[in-house]
Amino acid sequence: MADSWKTRTKLVHEGSRRSQYGEMAEAIFLTQGFAYDSAEQAEARFLQSGPDEFIYARYGNPTTRMFEDRIAALEGTEDAFATASGMAAVNGALTSLLKAGDHVVSSRALFGSCLYILEEVLTRYGVRVTFVDGADLDQWRAAVTPGTKAVFFESMSNPTLELVDISGVSEIAHAAGALVIVDNVFATPIFSRAVDQGADVVVYSTTKHIDGQGRALGGVICGTQHFVRKVAEPYLKHTGAAMSPFTAWIMLNGMATLDLRCRAMADSALTIAKALQGHPKVPRLIYPGLPSHPQHDLAMRQMGSGGTMVAFDVAGGKEAAFRFMNALEIAKISNNLGDAKTIATHPATTTHQRLPQDQKDALGITPGLIRLSVGLEDADDLIADLMRGLDAA
Ligand SMILES: Cc1ncc(COP(=O)(O)O)c(C=O)c1O
């Protein structure tokens, strides 16, 4: 790797390992294990593996390693561990670190499965969890104490696109000696420099923008070599969270176009948000890239963009939202995001269905709310599609 490489160059070349054949494309090492020249070599490798030595695909694999090196370089962290899904990454980062009696502070506005880990899994093992309104630094100040082991938040929340001030929360957490773990999925590694802003550990569902074409589940934990190899890896490798080499190959290919795709999707998201603004059937529009968004300044400071997601209420509640979705011809009704194909999601009945009504109310997950993941189609076609949906609503 060349330290001076800029993002797009890293996304294409970083971490490549070539076999003796000099293949152009990254090779898929579809193998569970590796043969040793001798019993002594096997013994030595189990004792201490070198940087280009592998033992078993659950521990590491050359294709997976290429992906880990590439994403660590992009993120600006010393190392990374690739996992089978985004949730394996979130769970691995938290569970590998915490033990009974530890205290975690987390923002309340979280993806349902992240909330499940904090509310149901960690508490079952005696971890104390305090939830705060992530946008309110005073609540973080009040909740983080000298005994707090970690703070966790989505830098841009799912589905209402609420931003958490990474620098502000990191300052509070670090003053108390707590580790800052950020789920950066919605913000994307292109727009959010979470580590530069103070995060210690950054996790992604690579299922989203990094694959970018809705093909494979994956995740990754990025952090210091100490955190990745000494804290997270022992837990991940023994509990079977590893990403498959085939998935790593898909993710490597996704990364080559990640910057171009995220920027094109964010440009379209802004165009769409402007087209929806003031529409009589859209009483609430959430896009941090619009100056009218209450966190617009933070979004520009933290991401330099409003991102690739738009959320809005369709007037008339659930029935109108369903009529809107059912009339769409280009955007698909689904629940992934960051895909080349535009996706419309109704969080209240799908991704966030599990939440009790009072939590939905607190998080702004209204019956009319639509979460739109803007894809790579022509923005004019997408606007025509959305207008068709709103006419039908
Ligand atoms: C913010 C956030 N974190 C984590 C995940 C989980 O990712 P995966 O589905 O790859 O496990 C998601 C999935 O939607 C998400 O939106």
The ligand as an SDF file (V2000), in Angstrom:
LIG
                    3D

 16 16  0  0  0  0  0  0  0  0999 V2000
  -27.7100    0.3500   11.1670 C   0  0  0  0  0  0  0  0  0  0  0  0
  -27.6310   -1.1080   10.8740 C   0  0  0  0  0  0  0  0  0  0  0  0
  -26.7320   -1.8650   11.5440 N   0  0  0  0  0  0  0  0  0  0  0  0
  -26.6230   -3.1880   11.3220 C   0  0  0  0  0  0  0  0  0  0  0  0
  -27.4220   -3.8200   10.3960 C   0  0  0  0  0  0  0  0  0  0  0  0
  -27.3240   -5.3110   10.2410 C   0  0  0  0  0  0  0  0  0  0  0  0
  -26.7160   -5.7020    9.0700 O   0  0  0  0  0  0  0  0  0  0  0  0
  -26.8790   -7.1900    8.4670 P   0  0  0  0  0  0  0  0  0  0  0  0
  -28.2660   -7.2620    7.9320 O   0  0  0  0  0  0  0  0  0  0  0  0
  -25.8040   -7.2590    7.4180 O   0  0  0  0  0  0  0  0  0  0  0  0
  -26.6580   -8.1470    9.5610 O   0  0  0  0  0  0  0  0  0  0  0  0
  -28.3710   -3.0780    9.6760 C   0  0  0  0  0  0  0  0  0  0  0  0
  -29.2440   -3.7480    8.6980 C   0  0  0  0  0  0  0  0  0  0  0  0
  -30.1960   -3.1700    8.1790 O   0  0  0  0  0  0  0  0  0  0  0  0
  -28.4680   -1.6950    9.9200 C   0  0  0  0  0  0  0  0  0  0  0  0
  -29.3710   -0.9260    9.2660 O   0  0  0  0  0  0  0  0  0  0  0  0
  1  2  1  0
  2  3  1  0
  2 15  2  0
  3  4  2  0
  4  5  1  0
  5  6  1  0
  5 12  2  0
  6  7  1  0
  7  8  1  0
  8  9  2  0
  8 10  1  0
  8 11  1  0
 12 13  1  0
 12 15  1  0
 13 14  2  0
 15 16  1  0
M  END
$$$$
